[in-house]
């Protein structure tokens, strides 16, 4: 994505659209389950719009980007993910405008508002714009995000006012279709119309893994001929964001290895998301080489962890088992994350 900073005119148009959106208070007749799409005229991606505020607690518009964003929304709606948990940050792919108290804004937000000469007063009155990406800290909008969110706000105003008079307009003619606003360029303007569209298939990125070092594994087998104990191994997002230089803060992965019966933490290691695949195997091999011990069995919960370990465990004679819950590991993980939270307080 292009991270070009928005121009002052782009900010002005976004704030004007947000102010107009807030004035109509469409959350008075819409629920967060009344979702519809707005196609991005630039790249064709569909953002799925969700109006929040019917419960009178959080007033916002979230635009979930593409099928990945939609699936994150559906997991939250179904209860698979708690919207107030850390897990929600790791799956959300959306642009959000919310209306907050003054204390929720940062210095960068106030600088834009001051340049625009705008004034806001009272609770839930200050527009706050943020970009959510899986594995990243909520961040300030880039130019292309500002332009698309401005479009989404205008289309939400149009759709919500029509929905007020026709609450059945989101009922699809066939299953798995969403009402989507699509545009066509006519002379120098965009003409918008409704279409019923099925979400595109979610593209799965193929993971390219290096072959295991067979000679290294044979050396480990000779060095550690016996196996004992059961280990639990997993990886998850770390609850504290990390920032490198001036880049966008991200949540690294933490790799855990815990002894099943004693709950003893054998290893924990932070790794960048892009380096998880290579580091996951390497950390395991470094661990067994360092402590000179091989387990009889390894328990994993994630499919990816199983795929990464299988070429190694099968050669080392370790039983690899997939389970639904890693009791010892989750206990250790909870304790570590709780300690981090207490230190922040």
C-alpha positions, 0 to 999 in steps of 0.5 A: 500500500502507498503510505503517502501522507494525505493532503490538507484538502483530502483531510478537509473532505474527509472531516466534512463527510464525517461531520455530515455522517454524524449529523444524520445519526443513522445508528438510531435505525441501523444495527451493526448487523446491517452490513453493505458494500462500497466498491473502491473506484480505484482498485475495485476492492469492496469495503463492507460498511458497518454502522455502530452506535445503536447501543449508545456506547460507541458511535462509528463507521467501520469499513471492512476491507475485502473478503479478509476484512469481511471474514474478520467481521463475521467472526466477531459477529458470530462470537468466535472472537471477542470484539473487546479482546486482543484477538480482535486486533489481530484479525481486523482489516478495516478503516474506522471513523469513530466519535470520541471524547477529546482525551482519545485523540493524539497530537497528530489528530489535533494538528490536522483539526487545527490546520482545518480550523475545526472545533468540536465540543462535548463527549463523543464529538471528536472524529477519530480516524484509524486504519486497522491491519491484522498484526499491526497497531491501529494507525493513522490513515494514508492518502489513499485510505483517506480518499476511500473512507471519504467515499464510503462515508458519502455512500453510507449516508445515501444507503442509510437514508434509503434503509430508513424508509425500506428496512428490507433493502438488505435482504438478498435475492439469493444466499451469500449476496451483499448489497454493494454500491458500485460506480461507473465514470460518466464524463468527470463524475462517478455514477453510483448504483446498487448491485448484489454481489458475492464476496470474492474467494479469500486468496490463501498465500502459499508458504514456501518453506526451505527443506530441512537440514537432514545432516543436522537432524542426523547429528541431533539423533546421534547426540541425543539417542533417547527421548523423554517427556511431552512438550507443548509448542505454539505461537501467538501474537505478543500483546505489546506492539513494537515499532522500528524507527518511524514505521508502523508499530506491529505485534510480533509473534511469541513462540512458546515451548512448555513441558506438558506435566511440569508447566516449565517454560523451556523456551519463549522467543519473539519473532517478526511476523515475516520471519515466523516460518523460518524462525519457528523451526530454527528455535526448536532445533536450537532448543534441543541442541542447547538442552540436549533433550528430545521429547517423546511427543509434541502437542500442537494446536495450530495447523501451521505449527504441525506443518512446520514441525512434521518434517523434523519430528518425523525424522527425529522419531518424535510423535507429533499430535494435534490437540484442541487445547494446550493447557500447560502452554496457555497457563504459562502464556497467561501468566507472562502476559498478565505480568506484562500488563501489571508492569504497564500499570 
